[in-house]
Amino acid sequence: MWCDAIGHTRRDCADFTEALRSNVVYLRNGQVHESETWEALRWNIGRGGMKRLMEEAAVQHAEAMHYSASGRD
């Protein structure tokens, strides 16, 4: 479940379609994988779906980049 909305399937989800199109995620053997790490994503039902996991990962990545750019090791 990409966005944790029960009103539509992953196939009908515009946000999932955009994530596929922009190579944020990809499908392999029916599972959604993160393009950067190649890891299969958990469903994350009731907590925002896979979309939420990807948003949290993006925030962590941005924070790590900021920390790295600030010269702190």
C-alpha positions as CSV (number, residue, x, y, z in Angstrom):
1,M,0.0,0.0,0.0
2,W,1.7,3.1,-1.2
3,C,-0.1,6.0,0.5
4,D,-2.2,4.1,3.0
5,A,-5.5,5.3,1.5
6,I,-8.2,2.7,1.3
7,G,-10.1,4.5,-1.4
8,H,-7.9,3.3,-4.2
9,T,-5.3,0.7,-5.1
10,R,-1.6,1.2,-5.7
11,R,-2.3,1.0,-9.5
12,D,-4.8,3.9,-9.3
13,C,-2.6,6.1,-7.0
14,A,-1.3,9.2,-8.7
15,D,1.5,9.6,-6.1
16,F,2.7,6.0,-6.7
17,T,2.6,6.5,-10.4
18,E,4.7,9.7,-10.0
19,A,7.2,7.9,-7.7
20,L,7.6,5.2,-10.4
21,R,8.0,7.7,-13.2
22,S,10.6,9.7,-11.3
23,N,12.6,6.5,-10.4
24,V,12.1,7.0,-6.6
25,V,10.9,3.4,-6.5
26,Y,10.6,0.4,-8.8
27,L,8.7,-2.9,-8.9
28,R,10.4,-6.2,-8.8
29,N,8.5,-9.5,-8.5
30,G,5.4,-7.6,-7.4
31,Q,7.2,-5.8,-4.6
32,V,8.0,-2.1,-4.3
33,H,11.7,-1.4,-3.9
34,E,13.6,1.8,-3.1
35,S,15.7,2.8,-6.1
36,E,18.6,4.2,-4.1
37,T,19.1,1.2,-1.8
38,W,17.3,-1.6,-3.8
39,E,15.6,-2.6,-0.5
40,A,12.0,-3.8,-0.6
41,L,9.7,-1.5,1.3
42,R,7.4,-2.5,4.1
43,W,3.6,-1.9,3.7
44,N,3.6,0.4,6.7
45,I,-0.2,0.1,7.0
46,G,-1.8,2.5,9.4
47,R,1.3,4.7,9.5
48,G,1.1,6.5,6.1
49,G,2.1,3.6,3.8
50,M,5.3,3.2,1.8
51,K,5.0,6.9,0.8
52,R,5.6,7.9,4.4
53,L,8.7,5.7,4.6
54,M,10.1,7.3,1.5
55,E,9.3,10.8,2.9
56,E,11.1,10.0,6.2
57,A,14.1,8.6,4.3
58,A,14.3,11.8,2.2
59,V,14.3,13.9,5.4
60,Q,17.0,11.8,6.9
61,H,19.1,12.0,3.7
62,A,18.7,15.8,3.6
63,E,19.7,16.1,7.3
64,A,22.8,13.9,6.7
65,M,23.8,16.0,3.7
66,H,23.4,19.2,5.7
67,Y,25.5,17.7,8.6
68,S,28.1,16.6,6.1
69,A,28.3,20.0,4.4
70,S,28.6,21.8,7.7
71,G,32.0,20.1,8.2
72,R,31.0,18.2,11.3
73,D,32.3,14.6,11.3
